[in-house]
Amino acid sequence: MSSALFSFTLPDAAVVNELYTLLRDPDPVVMVNCLRALEEILKEEGGVAINKPITHHLLNRLKECDVWGQCEVLRVLQRYRPQTEDELFDILSLLDASLVSPHPPVMAATLSLFLGLCSALPAVGLAALERVRAPLLTACGSPSREMRLTALCHIQLLLRSLPGLMGAHYKRFFCGYAEPAYIKQRKMQVLVELVNDDNVAMILDELRGYCTDVNTDTAQAAISAIGGIGRSYSDRCLEILTGLLGLKQEHITSAVVQTMRDLVWVCPQCSDTVCEALEGCEDTLQDSQGRQALLWLLAVYGERVSSAPYTLEVFIDGVRSETSVGVKMELLTTTMRLFLCRPAETQDMLGRLLHYCIEEETDMCVRDQGHLYYRLLHRGIEETQKVLQGRRSDPSLGVLIGRPAEPVSQWACSFNTLDPLKQGPVETEPPSRGSPEHVTFDPKPNTDLSETLDCSQIVKLHSASDRASGCSDSSAEGLASSVAPPLSLSLTPVLSPEEFERLWLQRQDLHTEQDAEKREEEEDCACLVEHIRGPAIAHCSPQSLQAAMQLVNIQTLAFTPPHTLPWRVYLFTHTQHTHSGNAPHSTLIVGELLYTGEANRRVRLVKTGSDDGVLVEGSEEEHVREGGDPTPAGLRESARENGEEEEVKVTLKQQPRDDSALKGFLSILTTVLHTLSSERA
Amino acid sequence: MISQLFILSSKGDNLIYKDSSVRGEAGSDVINVFYEKVTALPGDQPPVVMNHGDLHFVHVRQGGLYWVATTTADSSPFSIIEFLNRLASLVKDYCGDLTEKAVQMNFALIYELLDEVVDYGYVQSMSSDVLKNFIQTEAVSPRPFSLFQLSNVGLFGAETQQSKVAPSSAASRPIQSSREQGGKSEIFVDVIERMSVVIGSNGVLMKADVEGEIKVKCYMPNCSEMRIGLNEEFSIGKSQLRGYGAAVRVDEVSFHQAVKLDEFDSSRILRLSPSQGEQTVMQYQLSDVLPSAPPFRLFPTIERDSGGKLLMYLKLRCDLPPKSAAINLCASIPVPKGSVSMSLELSSPDQSAELKLQSRSIEWTIPRFPGGTQLSALFKVEVPGLSPSSLMEVGPMVLNFELPKLTVSGLQVRFLRLSPVQPGPAQRWVRYVTHSDSYILRI
């Protein structure tokens, strides 16, 4: 029966024809083996020809094959594209029984085929995901732990598109006592995704039990899972986390402090509790990760932790025996920042630390850092403050917790492959150590958010005019074609909130630094600030706004809740349009809508257009928190009282730069916002 | 598609190696590469999928052995893991047992199996019905002669009470020997349930899941059809209830594809033609609700005495029906870090307990625990520097046990009929057992 399985160096037409004929053999094993042989022989030509008659023949005989044969047939069929919608639905209904097959391989192969066939019909794809819920859950309880792991990893994929899929079945993801650590960690990752108002108490109670697990990896994973849930339920989680500090165990305390650092960045309202909890942790902390986290927290909240200088003193006294470079760097920064807010208590120890770092330290990084701070202090306290005064996280960013549901196409290609099972960072994973926030802002961004916005505008004037003269080829081309080329927006590849935040802040930081090199780097990106007058969108429900935006393929990433001020929305999209004769050109646009409310007096600046008509510079509006400072001179300003019209400030950043696409995008956005506000009216 | 396939002992000895790649994707040192990767990791739980360049290893652990396949990144993990599991159970069917020794002694048989099962990395057939036509080698049984086996034989052949109960080892024998004259013609139907339960510190049932399966193990060469009758009031799902008696309800059921279900709806009968060896006929699940009280409850008192010792007074009650009993019960209770020694008082002499410093827990073993009774234990643990918050580290208690002759779901096999009617001494065994998958009692 396996005679069909010879590999040939050259496809022999007679053999190939014979094999095609044998596809009609009554024995299903022969049929499947012919398929395999043809796939191998015709590898160069892309495998066996899958046309309509062959597809229908294979589908009709699917039931006769055993599990392995079915998987093979389903895999080969992935290349088939039905010609009509009717045919597609016929195939889907034929496959429906296999979708709920008790054999996980068949179920997975069928779903994979389903998702391929329904790529144009997202709703059908999502319905298929609902169908496989039961068999996947069964596989999660399989006696074989390897099978359990496979099912769990694939459930994580499904949850990216349907976050609510398993919500009611959260108890199935509670860890068994004897399960291996790799299953427990995956289950915890899934549990974090499933949290909702109904089950949060149960899930936290369960996770709390894992925190004292004998396996330290499991315990630490449980603690960071609690931190992940803390982004939405901060009070309950902090209560558990502070309780755990009482255990005074190294690995637990270290994980808790790291989790608190990550949490406090996203939820600044937790900072009071965290500051209280920090007292006395330093005795228990042993590993460098945990001590770095503690130092970071002391740097940011030093003025509120009364014992901070004493803690630092212990660290500084022991700096000679310190082996971790990371801890030393963090220690330098923390001491500098603490010096700024509590100079009397810290001056002496800062001197000692700088002396040590410059004179005795052998590591280049630490020494250079010491030199840098030393020179900075020479510039005077004002300058130092300007550079070091840490950027506090913006409380309105706290709503960045919810991930938008990704389209199925985002992960469909890795479904039923080994990829989801691989170790390493999983997107759905809550940050454990070295959280994205922390890594992103290391070295710390050095200006307060509102300041950044202010000075970025001024800087941009220069850089923009620089760029306007010597603008890159692509934008020149874009301008040359006076007729706007057809512009299309798309949501893929999806930008994760972390990635968005990174891009957004990176741009701002670049603008604040008048560094020639850095400007070079941002040559190929553009910024635009624009005011759209009229729309009262701040009163729209987030759902309708999101729906409207998605209709035109703009993804909204985060909102402030309606009726809060300042009201913000963060969004992104990809533009795509074809210049005549050129390859399709695509750019990434990230943007912010800001509405500061009627209660404030506003200073509005009219946009300045450069000669070639590119909208390069926008306007500035005084920031709510900045009081009534006048805006920089040299810009035409026109103050006006609150009219009936409201306006929304739009800040857009584009990469790579393509002005015509940016203009096109802005007009689409304006239309959407106007439509929304008129619907409301 | 599978490039290479090998079985390693837990110490890394190469037991079986088959290179099915004709394309030469990988060298022959894959075994060393794999074992180096496994040993480089701390702990005994290497990730299921590992890669070394373009080479991807997928492995399962069965019978203390590594069953490893190498493959490409785009192959289906479900298929490969299912294949390896199925291969392990085939080897178990043919060799009678799944140990390093059994695999070593039967390597010729296993290579013969592999030749039939995999061709050029493609799975051909794993059904024992097909394979029995091709496999010629006899299994070598590693089981030594044992006097205990004799205890089951009645005096002068008289039928004793004991001979009505099959020894638990009866089903672990190779299927091949059934072709021999000496092999008994037997069939085993096992109803096996695995229970995972979490009981809160206030005694409330927080989670209860039961996963069950009916396995048929057939050593009957000429059995064309068998019918298994389940409880008549067996119902599936939440809405459907049958009869007025104590209904046996499960949430989800799936059947082996060879099972014919034409009589299932009306009278709960499964029809199938069993193939030689073991197959899982039916799988079912029950979640969130147990039909009866959970089998064990714990009443703990944990305190710190004046001398700074940790006092744990534990009462464990077994709520099984009085005729049933749990066997091989082992309770493990985590104790605070830094515990050094323990003194104890147990309520009966057959129990034992010890402090395991390695796993930071007390292991309390109870060989037999009849239903409706209660046991208690007092542990005094010496923990230097015991702080009040250390009491948080005590618990939860985890129980491992086996409930013979009992299913928690209540599923029963009403009858087992074979056709054609077997000549001679055909033996039919129905066995029930419930295992604790994870039984956690919070403190």
Contacts between the chains, C-beta under 8 A, distances in Angstrom:
chain1	res1	chain2	res2	distance
A	1	B	124	6.9
A	2	B	119	4.2
A	2	B	120	7.7
A	2	B	124	6.1
A	5	B	119	5.5
A	5	B	120	5.1
A	5	B	122	6.9
A	7	B	22	5.6
A	7	B	23	7.5
A	7	B	120	7.5
A	29	B	124	6.7
A	29	B	125	6.6
A	33	B	119	8.0
A	33	B	122	7.3
A	33	B	124	7.7
A	36	B	122	5.4
A	66	B	125	6.5
A	66	B	126	7.6
A	66	B	127	6.6
A	67	B	82	7.2
A	68	B	79	7.1
A	68	B	83	7.5
A	68	B	122	7.7
A	68	B	123	4.0
A	68	B	124	7.7
A	68	B	125	7.8
A	68	B	126	7.4
A	71	B	76	6.5
A	71	B	79	5.3
A	72	B	122	7.5
A	75	B	76	7.7
A	102	B	254	3.5
A	102	B	255	7.0
A	102	B	256	7.6
A	102	B	257	7.8
A	102	B	283	6.7
A	103	B	82	7.1
A	103	B	257	7.9
A	104	B	78	4.5
A	104	B	82	6.3
A	105	B	76	6.1
A	105	B	78	4.2
A	105	B	79	4.1
A	105	B	82	5.0
A	107	B	78	7.6
A	108	B	76	6.0
A	108	B	78	4.3
A	108	B	79	7.9
A	109	B	76	6.3
A	109	B	78	7.7
A	109	B	79	7.6
A	134	B	252	6.0
A	135	B	254	7.8
A	138	B	252	6.6
A	138	B	254	6.8
A	138	B	283	7.0
A	138	B	285	6.6
A	139	B	78	7.8
A	141	B	209	6.9
A	141	B	211	4.8
A	141	B	285	6.5
A	143	B	194	7.1
A	143	B	211	7.8
A	143	B	213	8.0
A	144	B	60	6.5
A	144	B	81	6.9
A	144	B	85	5.0
A	145	B	61	7.9
A	146	B	48	4.9
A	146	B	59	7.7
A	146	B	60	4.5
A	146	B	61	7.7
A	146	B	81	4.8
A	146	B	84	7.7
A	146	B	85	7.5
A	147	B	78	7.6
A	147	B	81	5.4
A	147	B	82	7.0
A	147	B	85	7.0
A	149	B	48	5.5
A	150	B	48	7.5
A	150	B	77	4.7
A	150	B	78	5.8
A	150	B	81	5.7
A	153	B	77	7.9
A	169	B	287	7.9
A	171	B	207	4.7
A	171	B	209	7.3
A	171	B	287	7.1
A	171	B	288	6.9
A	172	B	209	7.0
A	172	B	287	7.0
A	174	B	196	7.9
A	174	B	198	6.5
A	174	B	207	5.6
A	175	B	438	7.8
A	176	B	196	5.5
A	176	B	437	5.7
A	176	B	438	3.3
A	177	B	398	4.4
A	177	B	438	4.4
A	177	B	439	7.7
A	177	B	440	5.9
A	178	B	400	7.9
A	178	B	437	7.7
A	178	B	438	6.2
A	179	B	438	7.4
A	180	B	45	4.3
A	181	B	43	7.1
A	181	B	45	5.6
A	182	B	45	6.1
A	182	B	47	5.9
A	182	B	48	7.4
A	202	B	206	7.1
A	205	B	200	8.0
A	205	B	206	8.0
A	206	B	198	7.5
A	209	B	396	6.1
A	209	B	440	7.9
A	209	B	442	6.8
A	212	B	334	7.0
A	212	B	392	7.0
A	212	B	393	5.2
A	214	B	334	6.6
A	214	B	359	5.8
A	214	B	360	5.6
A	214	B	361	7.4
A	215	B	43	7.8
A	243	B	392	7.4
A	246	B	387	7.9
A	246	B	389	3.7
A	246	B	392	7.3
A	247	B	389	5.7
A	247	B	390	7.1
A	247	B	392	6.3
A	247	B	393	6.4
A	248	B	387	7.2
A	248	B	389	7.3
A	249	B	337	6.0
A	416	B	76	4.7
A	416	B	77	7.3
A	416	B	78	6.6
A	417	B	73	6.3
A	417	B	74	4.9
A	417	B	75	7.1
A	417	B	76	7.1
A	417	B	77	7.3
A	418	B	49	5.2
A	418	B	51	7.8
A	418	B	56	5.6
A	418	B	58	7.2
A	418	B	71	7.6
A	418	B	73	5.3
A	418	B	74	7.6
A	418	B	75	6.8
A	418	B	77	5.5
A	419	B	73	6.9
A	420	B	77	7.9
A	421	B	47	7.8
A	421	B	48	6.2
A	421	B	49	4.3
A	421	B	77	5.5
A	422	B	49	5.9
A	422	B	51	7.3
A	423	B	47	5.3
A	423	B	49	8.0
